[in-house]
């Protein structure tokens, strides 16, 4: 994904342990899919990956900021008619 110009940051917490069979490839595919979606649907947005290792759980969070935030004024609904 680095070759696409995607800006990423990674934050890892906990102590990585030997995962149960199937966890590592699943985690890889989840992250791969999330980065692919960010590239496709939010080009130019910075992506933050968080991986939290616990004894029996690995939590993955991938989030991106909006590359082009909407204009707040145009995003508001029109005022109601008070006649």
Order of alpha helices (4+ residues) and beta strands (2+ residues): beta-alpha-beta-beta-alpha
